[in-house]
Amino acid sequence: MNRAEQALRELHEMDVLAAGSSPVHALCPAAKFFTTVLYIVLVVSFGKYDLAGLVPMALFPVLLFQCSGIPMGTCFHKLRFMLPLVLTVGLFNPFFDRAPYLMLGGLTVSGGVVSMVTLLLKGTLCLTASFLLMATTRIDALCAALRKLHVPGRFLTLLLLTYRYVGVLTEEAAVMSDAYALRAPGQRGVHHRAWGPFLGQLLLRSMDRAEELYAAMRLRGYHSHFHYALAAPCTVRDAAYLIVCAAAFLLLRFVPVSELLGGLLVR
């Protein structure tokens, strides 16, 4: 199995996760969307040295993992290519910010190290929350909920078709990779001299498949408007979920919970 086929399989696995059955899956997509957006905004708003205040925000994804039945390892496996990028962003902070910030058992920790860890935790929490939204919500249900909130239909159609048919591009790349491997046995990957023709051929094949897909959509009644799935109505349970989560996020953001708990433990 080449990398393109593996990516196609992982994309299908996301659809399988989103079609699961759990209390989190049953929530209204709009409630989950607003909760995730609010969570990401508040996580990003923490100061670069406020690591102690940021740590309690990890309770939200941990509880969602437990309630949705999705293994935490699956999340980090899917995000294995994004997390190193998050680490790279703050990798040079310890070199630029060497001022002592705190003492841990006689060891001096600089502000750059604290800011690097804080940035890494921020990125991890934001990516995890986004993953949980996509892993517990079908893309058509999410688009239907956003359309009900008067998000432009053209934007949602573009989002939905891109998500649905990125597999077509991946499938073409997998077929071409297999064909190249058969013509170049023993060679790992595509040789750099063949990158240009390979990408050009992939573009042409993808355009041909796109024309076929568009013709099939027109034959089935598509006329510049996509009929989204029926949006699930928001119930009292969904409103309670949104209100409770928002209140908890605001409490963790503006109240030093870690300091209060530390003071109680010292006593």
Secondary structure, 3 states (H helix, E strand, C coil): CCHHHHHHHHHHHHHHHHCCCCCCCCCCHHHHHHHHHHHHHHHHCCCCCCHHHHHHHHHHHHHHHHHHCCCHHHHHHHCCCCHHHHHHHCCCHHHHCCCEEEEECCEEEEHHHHHHHHHHHHHHHHHHHHHHHHHHCCHHHHHHHHHHCCCCHHHHHHHHHHHHHHHHHHHHHHHHHHHHHHHCCCCCCCCHHHHHHHHHHHHHHHHHHHHHHHHHHHHCCCCCCCCCCCCCCCCHHHHHHHHHHHHHHHHHHHCCHHHHHHHHHHC
